Amino acid sequence: MPRRLFGSFVEHLGRCVYTGLYEPGHPTADPDGFRRDVLALVRELGVTTVRYPGGNFVSSYRWEDGVGPVDQRPARLDLAWHSLETNQFGLDEFMRWVDKADVDPIMAVNLGTRGTADAVDLLEYANHRGGSHLADRRRDNGAADPYGIKLWCLGNEMDGPWQVGQRSATEYGRLASQTAKAMRRFDPDLELVACGSSHLGMPTFGSWERDVLTEAYDDVDLISLHAYYQPVDDDLPSFLASAEEMDRYIDAVTAIADSVGAIRRSTKKIMIAFDEWNVWYQSAAPSTPPSGEDWPIAPPLLEDHYSVADAVVVGGLLISLLRHSDRVTAACQAQLVNVIAPIMTEPGGPAWRQTIFHPFARTARHARGAVLDVLRDGGTTSTDRFGEIDAVDAVSTWDDSTGEMTVFLVNRVVTTPAEVTVDVTGARLAGIIECVTVGGTDLHAKNTADGPDHAEPRPNGTAHSADTSVQLTLPPASWTMLRLRATDVTP
Ligand code: AHR
């Protein structure tokens, strides 16, 4: 299973960078100005990759503003979020942060106001060892070794009317193809992501993917999906089943990509980068950027405060990603700090875990090895948005090297517990390592800087094992992780 499924996203948006991961003068700041309290939480979260620098921000960003002596960097208007970008944090700071956080970078290039020339300039600056103008600038700026960034996003949400430099599918597909070809002249082994639709509800969904891939199929490796979920009309049962929509979205884009491949008689398969996903209350007022004369620096934007129910949904979305890990080979929860994020900070104050932190951290830590087929055979529940669906969703992983099998489950029924039998026929169980649950009670509770930590996984004492099965009870509206010691498993 690709460890890149547990990626995150850092955009120059609101307080994600400034007073999020970067705050010189903060009591925990290291000599680079990085908050050590945030770095510790990022490590605990188990994030494997981080996409940067946007998002909508990238579509009018000049990467070179953010490198070189800090006191000479220009302040610029950020047209995406109507903010003032001070450029105190840029590529070289990000790469130093990535190193300290022990994650791999995913870099996005600006195909909104810019194009192929700037993308290859950025690539030269980042990845060329030296002896050319831009690589030597990086070296002068303190980074002797090339960064070796492998995964690159060719623009962001280029179908969206909100995007600076929005394009038609064919225009964008040609630009992506041309940019990919140029970047591959430098390094044929780069992994390149073309923009898919901004979300499943876009009027051009489907035809966009088809037309972009018709232009760029041979030049790119992955296509992006973005999706944000929130309850509609307080419909909690449908919200808890958001993974159904994620499943359908992934299946649809896979089918479209494969149909383009089939028409081309290509043996190549396009993979999926689900490089923005999360719960996001988009209807909430703080999502609206400032306007008019006011161009604030790092204003609080998109600072959603998550409930226990949101944590259960995030656990369910991770189940969907794992289930599709044969095609979804990269994913990024959006975003990492303060902006629709599992980690929150107060400027000058503490950093703390939101409810959604917990299912992500546990899944990232324990979903290892191969993803197993899970045959779901049981009760169903009725939802307004998705019709009759399985009451319990589940996926399992098996780590040959440790003999650990982990089962992730969500009971999507709001009113009743689910009695579950996890049957591992064909394998032998040597015991239960751990069984923990999030949810079931206090679904509307949210965390604050002062605690308590509402969605902290609590032991689920109902799990009892026999030779080849485990019985357990899942509380209503809950996420559970069951870790087993197993032998004789055939993935
Ligand atoms: O993650 C917030 C924003 O959502 C991103 O900038 C954009 O890509 C998406 O629409």
Residues whose N, C-alpha, C, O or C-beta is under 5 A from the ligand:
A	BS01	AHR	G55 N56 F57 E157 A334
